[in-house]
């Protein structure tokens, strides 16, 4: 029975090591070329069909909107360098809502 428990413990250890390696690989995946300051960075992607995507790529401060399909990449638009985005509208404070409701 002792040999069975040793084999079971070894199997559990191997499975834990595989799980830890997968978790670490997934965590480090986002720290690719963009984190190292490479001139090319993928900013986002959106599937528009089963094998077609629209992607936003930033190259040296210029953003490109590309259509990607099997065997083909097409430039759809060129956007200026990253500009600061407008701040979203803030929700009213709860006190304001209560005051409006009571008046």
C-alpha positions as CSV (number, residue, x, y, z in Angstrom):
1,X,0.0,0.0,0.0
2,X,2.9,2.3,0.7
3,X,4.1,2.1,-3.0
4,X,0.6,3.0,-4.1
5,X,0.6,6.1,-1.9
6,X,4.0,7.1,-3.1
7,X,2.9,6.8,-6.8
8,X,-0.3,8.8,-6.0
9,X,1.8,11.5,-4.3
10,X,4.2,11.7,-7.3
11,X,1.3,12.0,-9.7
12,X,-0.3,14.7,-7.6
13,X,3.1,16.6,-7.6
14,X,3.5,16.3,-11.4
15,X,-0.1,17.5,-11.9
16,X,0.5,20.5,-9.5
17,X,3.7,21.4,-11.4
18,X,1.9,21.3,-14.8
19,X,-0.9,23.5,-13.3
20,X,1.6,26.0,-11.9
21,X,3.5,26.1,-15.2
22,X,0.3,26.8,-17.1
23,X,-0.8,29.5,-14.7
24,X,2.7,31.1,-14.9
25,X,2.6,31.0,-18.7
26,X,-0.8,32.6,-18.8
27,X,0.3,35.4,-16.4
28,X,3.5,36.2,-18.4
29,X,1.6,36.1,-21.7
30,X,0.5,39.7,-21.3
31,X,4.1,40.8,-20.7
32,X,5.2,40.3,-24.3
33,X,6.7,42.7,-26.7
34,X,4.6,45.6,-25.6
35,X,5.9,45.4,-22.0
36,X,9.4,45.4,-23.3
37,X,8.9,48.7,-25.2
38,X,8.7,47.2,-28.7
39,X,7.5,49.5,-31.5
40,X,4.6,47.2,-32.4
41,X,1.7,46.4,-30.0
42,X,-1.7,44.7,-30.4
43,X,-4.2,46.9,-28.6
44,X,-7.4,44.9,-29.3
45,X,-9.2,42.5,-31.5
46,X,-12.8,41.8,-32.4
47,X,-14.1,38.7,-34.2
48,X,-16.5,39.7,-37.0
49,X,-16.9,36.2,-38.5
50,X,-15.8,32.7,-37.9
51,X,-12.3,33.4,-39.3
52,X,-12.3,37.2,-39.7
53,X,-11.1,39.8,-37.2
54,X,-10.7,43.5,-36.9
55,X,-7.6,44.3,-35.0
56,X,-6.2,47.6,-33.6
57,X,-2.4,47.7,-33.8
58,X,-0.1,50.5,-32.6
59,X,3.1,51.1,-34.5
60,X,5.4,53.8,-33.2
61,X,2.5,56.0,-32.0
62,X,0.3,55.5,-35.0
63,X,-2.8,53.2,-34.6
64,X,-3.8,51.0,-37.5
65,X,-7.2,49.3,-37.8
66,X,-6.7,46.1,-39.8
67,X,-9.0,43.5,-41.2
68,X,-7.5,40.1,-40.9
69,X,-8.8,37.0,-42.8
70,X,-7.2,33.8,-43.8
71,X,-4.4,34.7,-46.2
72,X,-5.2,38.4,-46.2
73,X,-4.6,41.5,-44.1
74,X,-6.2,44.8,-45.2
75,X,-5.7,48.3,-43.7
76,X,-9.1,49.7,-42.9
77,X,-8.1,53.0,-41.2
78,X,-5.2,54.9,-39.8
79,X,-5.7,56.8,-36.6
80,X,-3.5,59.5,-35.0
81,X,-1.2,58.8,-32.1
82,X,-2.9,57.9,-28.8
83,X,-4.7,60.9,-27.5
84,X,-6.0,61.1,-24.0
85,X,-9.5,59.8,-23.8
86,X,-12.3,61.8,-22.5
87,X,-13.3,61.0,-18.9
88,X,-16.6,59.1,-18.7
89,X,-19.5,61.0,-17.2
90,X,-19.6,60.5,-13.5
91,X,-22.7,59.1,-11.9
92,X,-24.5,61.5,-9.5
93,X,-23.7,61.0,-5.8
94,X,-26.3,59.0,-3.8
95,X,-27.1,62.1,-1.7
96,X,-28.0,64.0,-4.9
97,X,-30.4,61.2,-6.0
98,X,-32.1,61.1,-2.6
99,X,-32.4,64.9,-2.6
100,X,-34.0,64.8,-6.1
101,X,-36.3,62.0,-5.1
102,X,-37.5,63.8,-2.0
103,X,-38.1,67.1,-3.7
